Amino acid sequence: MDGSCGPKTWFSLLNLFHSNLVFTANFVERGSKKSEVLLLQKLLKFENFYKGNLDSDFGEQTFLALKNF
């Protein structure tokens, strides 16, 4: 686990929801501020890994939540 969110991590997260969504998994990492980070935070929050604010900012809290996922 390198603390970034690539295709394998997106697949695992979306698989939790049995999602039939077509989603292009863009790579996000610390410092990213994208809509994909907001989705990542929402998914991690739903699974009780992320406790921070939903702010689209891939900071320390998002990093730790993803690492613990």
Sequence and secondary structure as in RCSB ss.txt:
>XXXX:A:sequence
MDGSCGPKTWFSLLNLFHSNLVFTANFVERGSKKSEVLLLQKLLKFENFYKGNLDSDFGEQTFLALKNF
>XXXX:A:secstr
  S B HHHHHHHHHTTT         B TT  SHHHHHHHHHHHHTT   S   S   HHHHHHHHH 
